[in-house]
Amino acid sequence: MGRLMRGLAADGQLRVLAAETTDVVEEARRRHRLSATATAALGRGLTAAALLAFLLVKNPRERITLIVDGDGPLGGIVAEAGVDGKLRGYVRNPAAEAELRDDGKLNVAALIGKGELRVLRVLADGEQFDSSVPLVSGEIAEDVAYYLWQSEQIPSAVMLGVLVEPGGEVRAAGGVVVQVMPGAAEDVLKRLEENIARASGITGLLAEKGLRGAVEELMEGLDLQWTDLKALGYEDSAIPLSFECRCSREKALDTLSFFTPEEREEMIRQNGGAEVVCHWCGEVYRFSPDELRSLDAQEVRCPVCGELWYKKRSDGVEMVYPEAVCKCGTPVVLPEEPSA
């Protein structure tokens, strides 16, 4: 279980958010069978998404999706988070790898390449806001700091890191955002810069001192005061973080509704059923011929072209064809009293 902590330093001139995500990133590595550098890339993305959620989200039902679109061999990163502490994410090419940097560290920038960083914010009512900035380094931390400055007007220091063992397991992962409040004194900023330069990375500190100790060293001399979250029910004043997907067997079966009955019969003939893999978490769902054929009774399709006109999903949401006339020209006729 990961955790997130928050605090203030220098008499409120600095706002601090810090996340330890070792277990979260290890779960992502295991589920997606990631290479070492892909683990570091997705781990930084997941940590960044968690920190952004607690920086930007105003409603518990809102979600933040961090998207890194690059032209490198990784193909991109997608990471989602909310203030419920539930994270999920994936990379498009989990086996992608890159040569180590000259200093012997994993070369995340080479794996990502050039492109853009996007932040998609989904509000509680479903409305979406999408903003993006060019990638400035591909190392993700610098890119998130640039995004916060350009899109949110929040001057911030951002540190992200993942320490991967030679065998591939995640030894430490996490990140810190230090937000500079308006009117912060020059001596405060200078001390912060000196502390960050001396640390030269977050993962070593996390592995050696844990989350609280690592951040306290980064904020040395700046009078860091942790926010007491016990009144909100959080032990040790830390908000738990976990890798948790919202997929389910029912939702996976619903996706097969987008295939025609004939296509589903072909799946049965060729494979004895169907298999659906969730791209967010790698979970595999297998369906029998009877389960596939049960979809036929739940659907209304165009008698001419087979286009799906109506289906009631397992979560109760009705999928209704948006036009009065089908794409083939046939008038759409929906059942007066649809059955599940």
C-alpha positions in Angstrom: 0.0 0.0 0.0 1.4 3.4 -1.0 0.7 6.6 0.8 0.5 10.4 0.3 1.3 13.1 2.9 1.0 16.8 2.8 2.4 19.8 4.7 3.5 23.4 4.8 7.0 24.8 5.2 8.6 28.2 5.8 5.6 29.6 7.5 3.2 28.7 4.7 5.5 30.0 1.9 5.9 26.4 0.5 3.2 23.8 0.1 4.4 20.2 0.1 2.8 17.0 -1.3 4.7 13.7 -1.1 3.8 10.2 -2.3 5.4 6.9 -1.7 4.3 4.5 -4.4 6.6 1.5 -4.2 3.8 -1.2 -3.9 1.7 0.6 -6.5 4.4 0.6 -9.1 5.4 -3.0 -8.3 1.8 -4.1 -8.8 1.8 -2.3 -12.2 5.1 -3.9 -13.2 3.8 -7.4 -12.3 0.4 -6.9 -14.0 1.8 -5.5 -17.3 5.1 -7.4 -17.3 7.1 -4.2 -17.7 10.7 -3.9 -18.7 13.0 -2.1 -16.2 12.8 1.2 -18.0 9.1 0.9 -18.7 8.6 0.3 -15.0 10.4 3.5 -14.2 8.4 5.4 -16.8 5.0 4.2 -15.7 6.0 4.5 -12.1 6.8 8.1 -12.5 3.6 8.6 -14.4 1.4 7.0 -11.7 3.1 9.0 -9.0 2.7 12.2 -10.9 -1.0 11.5 -11.5 -1.5 10.9 -7.8 0.2 14.2 -6.9 -1.7 16.1 -9.6 -5.0 14.7 -8.3 -4.4 16.1 -4.9 -3.2 19.4 -6.3 -6.0 20.0 -8.8 -9.1 18.0 -8.0 -11.9 19.8 -6.2 -14.5 17.0 -6.0 -14.1 13.4 -4.8 -15.8 12.1 -8.0 -13.3 13.9 -10.3 -10.4 12.0 -12.0 -7.1 13.1 -13.4 -5.6 11.3 -16.4 -1.9 12.0 -17.2 -1.0 11.2 -20.8 2.5 11.2 -22.1 2.5 11.0 -25.9 6.0 10.5 -27.2 7.6 9.2 -30.4 10.0 6.9 -28.6 9.7 3.1 -28.4 7.5 3.1 -25.3 4.6 4.5 -27.4 3.2 6.6 -24.5 2.0 6.5 -20.9 -1.5 6.8 -19.5 -2.0 7.1 -15.7 -5.2 7.9 -13.9 -5.8 9.0 -10.3 -8.4 10.5 -7.9 -8.4 11.8 -4.4 -9.7 8.3 -3.3 -6.1 7.2 -3.7 -7.0 4.7 -6.4 -4.4 4.6 -9.3 -4.2 2.7 -12.5 -2.2 3.0 -15.7 -0.4 1.4 -18.6 2.2 2.0 -21.3 1.6 1.1 -24.9 4.7 -1.1 -25.3 5.5 -2.7 -22.0 8.5 -4.6 -23.3 10.3 -1.5 -24.7 13.7 -0.9 -23.4 16.5 1.6 -23.8 20.3 1.7 -23.2 21.3 3.1 -19.8 22.3 6.8 -19.5 26.0 7.7 -19.3 25.6 7.9 -15.5 24.3 4.3 -15.4 20.7 5.2 -14.7 17.6 4.1 -16.6 17.0 6.2 -19.6 13.3 7.1 -19.4 13.7 10.1 -21.7 15.1 7.9 -24.5 12.2 5.5 -24.1 9.6 8.3 -24.3 11.1 10.5 -27.0 9.7 13.8 -28.1 6.1 14.8 -27.8 3.6 16.3 -25.4 2.3 15.9 -21.9 -1.5 16.1 -21.5 -3.7 16.3 -18.4 -7.3 15.3 -18.8 -9.5 16.4 -15.9 -13.0 14.7 -15.8 -15.4 16.5 -13.5 -18.1 14.9 -11.4 -20.8 15.7 -14.1 -18.7 14.1 -16.9 -17.5 17.4 -18.4 -13.8 17.2 -19.5 -11.0 19.7 -19.6 -7.9 18.8 -21.6 -4.7 20.8 -21.5 -1.2 20.0 -22.8 2.4 21.2 -23.0 5.4 20.0 -25.0 7.7 17.6 -23.3 10.8 19.5 -22.2 12.9 16.5 -21.1 10.9 13.3 -21.3 12.0 12.5 -17.7 8.4 13.4 -16.6 9.3 15.3 -13.4 10.5 18.4 -15.4 7.6 18.0 -17.7 5.1 18.0 -14.9 6.7 21.1 -13.4 6.5 22.8 -16.8 2.9 21.9 -17.1 2.0 23.3 -13.6 3.7 26.5 -14.5 2.3 26.9 -18.0 -1.2 25.5 -17.6 -2.0 26.1 -13.9 0.3 29.1 -13.1 1.7 27.1 -10.2 5.5 27.5 -9.8 6.7 24.1 -8.4 9.7 21.9 -7.8 8.9 18.3 -8.8 10.9 15.2 -8.1 9.8 11.7 -9.3 11.7 8.5 -9.2 11.6 4.7 -9.4 14.5 2.5 -8.1 14.4 -0.9 -9.9 16.4 -3.9 -8.6 18.6 -5.9 -11.0 16.0 -8.7 -10.9 13.3 -6.2 -12.0 11.4 -5.7 -8.7 10.7 -2.2 -7.5 12.8 -1.3 -4.5 11.5 2.3 -4.1 9.2 4.7 -5.9 7.7 8.0 -5.1 7.7 11.7 -5.7 7.4 15.2 -4.2 5.9 18.4 -5.4 6.8 21.7 -3.6 4.5 24.5 -4.6 5.8 28.0 -4.2 3.2 30.4 -2.7 3.0 34.0 -3.9 5.4 36.3 -2.1 7.8 33.5 -1.1 11.1 35.0 0.1 14.3 34.7 -1.9 16.2 33.1 0.9 13.5 30.4 1.2 13.7 29.6 -2.5 17.5 29.6 -2.3 17.5 27.1 0.6 15.0 24.9 -1.3 17.2 24.9 -4.4 20.3 24.0 -2.4 18.5 21.1 -0.6 17.2 19.6 -3.9 20.6 20.0 -5.6 22.3 18.2 -2.6 19.8 15.4 -2.7 20.3 14.7 -6.4 17.2 12.5 -6.6 14.3 11.2 -4.6 14.6 7.4 -4.9 17.8 7.0 -2.9 16.3 9.1 -0.1 13.1 7.0 -0.2 15.0 3.7 -0.1 17.2 4.9 2.8 14.9 7.1 4.9 11.3 6.3 3.9 8.8 8.9 2.8 8.7 11.1 5.9 12.5 11.1 6.3 13.2 11.7 2.7 10.9 14.8 2.6 12.2 16.1 5.9 15.7 16.0 4.5 14.6 17.8 1.3 13.0 20.5 3.5 15.8 20.8 6.0 16.0 24.3 7.5 12.6 25.2 6.1 10.5 24.3 9.2 8.3 21.6 7.5 5.0 21.1 9.3 3.1 18.0 8.3 -0.7 18.3 7.9 -2.5 16.3 10.6 -5.0 14.1 8.7 -6.0 11.9 11.6 -9.2 13.8 12.1 -10.2 12.6 8.6 -9.6 9.0 9.6 -6.1 8.6 8.1 -3.7 6.8 10.4 -0.2 8.3 10.6 -1.7 11.3 8.7 -1.1 9.5 5.4 -3.7 8.9 2.7 -3.4 5.4 1.3 -2.6 4.8 -2.4 -3.2 1.6 -4.3 -3.2 0.2 -7.8 -6.9 -0.5 -8.3 -8.8 -0.8 -11.6 -12.5 -0.2 -12.2 -12.9 -3.0 -14.7 -15.1 -6.1 -14.0 -16.3 -9.2 -15.6 -19.6 -7.6 -16.4 -18.0 -4.6 -18.1 -15.7 -6.8 -20.1 -18.7 -8.8 -21.4 -20.4 -5.5 -22.3 -17.6 -4.7 -24.6 -18.4 -7.7 -26.7 -21.7 -6.1 -27.6 -19.8 -4.0 -30.2 -19.3 -7.2 -32.2 -22.2 -8.5 -34.2 -23.8 -11.9 -33.4 -22.1 -13.3 -36.5 -18.7 -12.1 -35.3 -19.3 -13.6 -31.9 -20.2 -16.9 -33.4 -17.0 -16.8 -35.3 -15.1 -16.3 -32.0 -16.9 -19.4 -30.7 -16.0 -21.5 -33.8 -12.4 -20.4 -33.8 -11.6 -20.1 -30.1 -14.4 -21.8 -28.2 -15.4 -18.5 -26.7 -13.8 -15.0 -26.2 -11.1 -13.4 -24.2 -11.1 -9.7 -23.1 -7.9 -8.1 -21.6 -8.2 -4.8 -19.7 -5.6 -2.5 -21.0 -5.6 -0.5 -17.7 -4.6 -3.4 -15.5 -3.9 -6.4 -17.6 -6.7 -8.5 -16.1 -7.9 -11.3 -18.4 -11.6 -12.2 -18.7 -12.7 -15.4 -20.5 -16.2 -16.0 -21.7 -17.9 -19.3 -22.7 -20.1 -19.7 -25.8 -23.3 -19.5 -23.6 -22.2 -16.2 -22.2 -21.5 -14.8 -25.6 -24.8 -16.0 -27.0 -26.6 -14.5 -24.0 -25.8 -11.1 -25.4 -28.1 -11.7 -28.4 -31.2 -11.5 -26.2 -30.1 -8.2 -24.7 -29.6 -6.3 -28.0 -31.7 -4.6 -30.6 -29.9 -4.3 -34.0 -30.7 -3.0 -37.4 -32.3 -5.8 -39.4 -30.5 -4.6 -42.6 -26.9 -3.8 -41.6 -26.7 -5.3 -38.0 -25.7 -1.9 -36.4 -26.3 -1.9 -32.6 -29.4 0.2 -31.8 -30.0 -0.6 -28.1 -28.4 -2.5 -25.2 -28.8 -2.2 -21.5 -25.4 -2.6 -19.9 -24.7 -4.5 -16.7 -24.3 -1.2 -14.7 -27.9 -0.2 -15.8 -26.8 2.4 -18.4 -28.8 2.2 -21.6 -26.9 2.4 -24.8 -29.2 4.0 -27.4 -28.4 4.7 -31.0 -28.1 8.5 -31.2 -29.9 9.1 -34.6 -33.4 8.5 -35.8 -32.1 6.8 -38.9 -29.4 4.1 -39.0 -26.2 4.7 -41.0 -27.6 2.4 -43.7 -30.8 4.5 -44.0 -33.2 2.3 -42.1 -35.5 4.1 -39.6 -34.4 3.2 -36.0 -37.1 1.4 -34.0 -36.4 0.9 -30.3 -38.4 -1.4 -28.0 -41.1 0.4 -26.0 -40.2 -1.5 -22.9 -36.6 -2.6 -23.2 -35.7 -5.7 -21.2 -32.3 -6.3 -19.6 
